Amino acid sequence: MLKRQTKFAAANVRRGFTLTELLIVMAILVLLVSLVGPRLLGSKAKADINSVKTQIGMFQSSLERYAIDMNRFPSSEQGLAALVAVPTADSGEGDSAGGEDVELEGDDESSAGSGSNWDGPYIKTETLPKDPWGNSYRYEFPATHNKINVPDIWSFGPDGQENTDDDVVSWTGDGTSGDGADMGDESGAS
C-alpha cells in the first residue's frame, strides 16, 4: 500500500508543461501567424481601398444632387463641406480657366453665392467622413484631372502623401471620370 501512495504522489506532482513542450507550442503558433497574418493584413488593405472607392462614389452622387439644386458644383474653396452645410459665397468662383459653372436645364435663376436653393444636407452625417487612414478627402472644382466638367475627388491613400502610387482618385489615367475610383497603378484596370 505504501508503494501505491508514492505512485499517486508522484503522478500528482507533475501537473505543468515542460519548457520543451511550451517551446514547441509557441513555435507552432508563430508558424501559423506567419502564414495567416499577411493574408489578413492584405485583406484589410484591400477593404480600406474599396471603402475609399465607395465613399468617393457616394460623394459624386451627392455632388450631382447638389448641382441639380444649385446649378453648379461647389468651388474648391467651398469643397465637400457644401454637402453638409449651406455654402458661403466665395470670390474665386468661376473666374479661373475652365471654371465655368455647370448650367442645368430648367433653372434660369442664378444661385451663385446664395444658399437659397440649397436643399441639404446631401450626405447623412453631420461632419464629413475621413478616409480609413484618418485623412480628409480632397476636392477640386474646376477639375484639373477630369476632362469632363465634374469635380476631382481623391484620397492620399495609406501613406498620406500626395501624388504617390497608392492615391485613390475619382478619375482614370486618361483624365476622364471613371466608374467609381481608381488607384494609382490600377488606372483603367478596374
C-alpha positions in Angstrom: 0.0 0.0 0.0 2.9 2.3 0.6 4.0 1.8 -3.0 0.6 2.8 -4.3 0.7 6.1 -2.3 4.1 7.0 -3.7 2.9 6.3 -7.3 -0.1 8.6 -6.8 2.1 11.2 -5.1 4.5 11.2 -8.0 1.6 11.5 -10.5 0.2 14.4 -8.6 3.5 16.3 -8.6 3.7 16.6 -12.5 0.9 18.9 -13.3 2.5 21.5 -15.7 4.2 21.6 -19.0 7.9 21.3 -19.6 9.8 24.0 -21.2 10.3 21.9 -24.3 6.5 21.4 -24.7 5.9 25.2 -24.3 8.6 26.0 -26.9 7.0 23.6 -29.4 3.6 25.1 -28.9 5.0 28.6 -29.3 6.8 27.6 -32.5 3.6 26.2 -34.0 1.7 29.4 -33.1 4.4 31.6 -34.6 4.3 29.5 -37.8 0.5 29.8 -38.1 0.6 33.5 -37.5 3.3 34.0 -40.1 1.3 32.1 -42.7 -2.1 33.6 -41.9 -1.1 37.2 -40.8 -0.1 38.6 -44.2 -3.2 37.3 -45.8 -5.4 39.0 -43.2 -3.4 42.3 -43.5 -3.7 42.2 -47.3 -7.5 41.8 -47.0 -7.6 44.8 -44.7 -5.7 46.9 -47.1 -8.0 45.9 -50.0 -11.1 46.5 -47.8 -9.8 50.0 -47.0 -9.2 50.9 -50.6 -12.6 49.6 -51.6 -14.1 51.6 -48.8 -12.5 54.8 -50.2 -13.7 54.0 -53.7 -17.3 53.5 -52.4 -17.1 56.8 -50.4 -15.8 58.7 -53.4 -18.7 57.3 -55.4 -21.1 58.4 -52.7 -19.6 61.9 -52.8 -20.0 62.0 -56.6 -23.7 61.1 -56.3 -24.2 63.7 -53.5 -22.5 66.3 -55.6 -24.7 65.6 -58.6 -27.8 66.2 -56.4 -26.2 69.4 -55.1 -25.5 70.6 -58.7 -29.1 70.0 -59.6 -30.3 72.2 -56.7 -27.6 74.9 -57.0 -26.9 74.8 -60.8 -23.2 74.3 -60.2 -20.8 72.2 -58.2 -19.2 73.7 -55.1 -16.0 75.6 -55.8 -12.6 74.2 -54.5 -12.9 76.8 -51.6 -16.3 75.5 -50.6 -15.2 71.9 -51.0 -17.1 68.9 -49.8 -18.3 70.9 -46.8 -21.0 72.3 -49.1 -22.7 68.9 -48.8 -23.3 69.2 -45.1 -23.8 72.9 -44.6 -25.1 75.8 -46.6 -22.1 77.1 -48.6 -21.0 80.7 -48.4 -20.2 82.8 -51.4 -16.5 82.9 -52.4 -14.7 85.3 -54.7 -12.8 82.6 -56.7 -15.9 81.0 -58.1 -15.9 80.7 -61.9 -13.1 83.1 -62.6 -10.3 80.6 -63.4 -9.7 79.0 -66.7 -12.1 76.2 -67.4 -14.1 77.1 -64.3 -17.5 77.8 -65.9 -20.5 77.0 -63.8 -22.4 73.8 -64.7 -25.6 75.0 -66.2 -28.6 72.7 -65.8 -31.8 73.0 -67.7 -35.0 74.3 -66.1 -33.5 76.9 -63.8 -32.8 80.3 -65.1 -32.1 81.8 -61.7 -28.5 82.3 -60.7 -27.8 80.9 -57.3 -24.1 81.6 -57.2 -23.1 82.6 -53.7 -26.6 82.0 -52.3 -27.9 79.1 -50.3 -31.5 79.8 -51.3 -31.7 76.6 -53.4 -29.6 74.5 -51.1 -31.7 71.5 -50.1 -29.2 69.6 -48.0 -27.5 68.1 -46.2 -26.7 65.9 -49.1 -25.0 63.2 -47.0 -26.4 61.6 -43.9 -23.7 62.7 -41.5 -23.2 66.0 -39.6 -19.5 66.1 -40.4 -17.5 64.9 -43.5 -16.2 61.4 -43.2 -12.5 60.8 -43.3 -10.7 58.1 -45.2 -9.8 54.8 -43.4 -6.4 56.3 -42.6 -7.8 59.3 -40.8 -7.1 61.9 -43.6 -9.6 64.3 -45.2 -10.8 63.7 -48.7 -9.5 66.2 -51.2 -11.8 68.1 -53.6 -11.2 70.3 -56.6 -13.5 72.1 -58.9 -12.9 73.2 -61.6 -11.1 69.9 -62.1 -7.6 69.6 -63.3 -7.6 65.8 -63.9 -11.1 65.1 -65.3 -11.6 66.2 -68.9 -15.4 66.3 -68.3 -16.9 69.0 -66.2 -17.1 67.1 -62.9 -15.1 67.6 -59.7 -11.9 65.8 -58.8 -12.2 63.9 -55.5 -9.3 61.9 -54.1 -7.6 60.4 -51.0 -3.9 60.3 -50.4 -4.1 56.6 -49.6 -2.4 54.7 -46.8 0.9 56.7 -46.9 -0.9 60.0 -46.6 1.4 61.6 -49.2 0.1 63.4 -52.3 0.9 62.1 -55.9 2.1 58.6 -54.9 1.1 55.3 -56.4 -1.3 54.5 -53.6 -3.6 57.6 -54.1 -7.2 56.7 -54.7 -8.8 59.0 -57.2 -12.1 59.7 -59.0 -10.6 60.0 -62.5 -8.9 57.5 -64.8 -5.5 57.6 -66.3 -6.9 59.3 -69.5 -8.4 62.2 -67.5 -12.0 61.1 -67.7 -14.2 60.3 -64.8 -14.2 56.6 -64.0 -16.9 54.3 -62.7 -16.1 54.6 -59.0 -12.5 55.4 -58.3 -9.1 54.1 -59.5 -6.0 53.5 -57.5 -2.5 54.7 -58.7 -1.1 51.9 -60.9 -4.5 50.3 -61.4 -5.8 53.2 -63.5 -8.3 52.0 -66.1 -7.8 48.4 -64.9 -10.7 48.1 -62.6 
